[in-house]
Amino acid sequence: MNQKALALTFQKAVEGFLLHLHAEGYSQSTIDVYKWGLSKSCQHIPESFHEVTKNHLLIAYSDIRNEGLKQASIQNVWIAMRSFFKWAERELGIPQIDIDIPLPKASPPNIKPFTSGEIKRLLSACNYTKRATSKNREPYRMKRPTAKRDKAITLTLLDTGLRVSELARLTISDIDLETGHVTIEPFGSGLKSKPRTVFIGKLSKSTL
């Protein structure tokens, strides 16, 4: 461990790690998740970085579980801490004390597909505003000026399973309206947005 690390507080090391993620091109949403995970751990860890031990981390994880967080959130804390200590070992010469702490197990989410009725309601909601009421007239709805755009977005998301951020980055050249091919390019670190090809159906193509 170098002299710089001996004088470093845990919080300052976290700040350095977050700056590193930003410089490496990680998305802001990923940085925010790491920042949140490390802030949860900071509440249970000594201020001086070189005094942090594996036992401190185990106590921190135990306390976090007692807060009633979902398993997926606890996993995010673990992932943030693992990445942080890998960086600290490489950049500061601080031993990776979390190496033997296993990833907390989490059950995969039970994802239920939309029913045909729910899809119809989603598409219908693209066309008109919420019903408005007033004292001097009957309840009414207005045609949404973005109806065509919103319907195209909704159908594309339903067909492809894209992340909203991936769809927002699409350009005209990424979509072949003859074949229905949609090309997804990686973004930033590429950890969440893998390059791949997905497909849209007839209705999505005609709407686009």
BELFENWO-V466216 format. One line per field, one symbol per residue. ss: DSSP state (A for helix, B for strand, O for the rest). Layout:
# BELFENWO-V466216
ss->???
This chain:
# BELFENWO-V466216
ss->OOAAAAOOBAAAAAAAAAAAAAAOOOOAAAAAAAAAAAAAAAOOOOOBAAAOOAAAAAAAAAAAAAOOOOAAAAAAAAAAAAAAAAAAAAAAOOOOOOOOOOOOOOOOOOOOOOOAAAAAAAAAAAABOOOBOOOOOOOBOOBOOOAAAAAAAAAAAAAAOOOAAAAAOOOAAABOOOOOBBBBOOOOOOOOOOOBBBBOOAAAAAAO
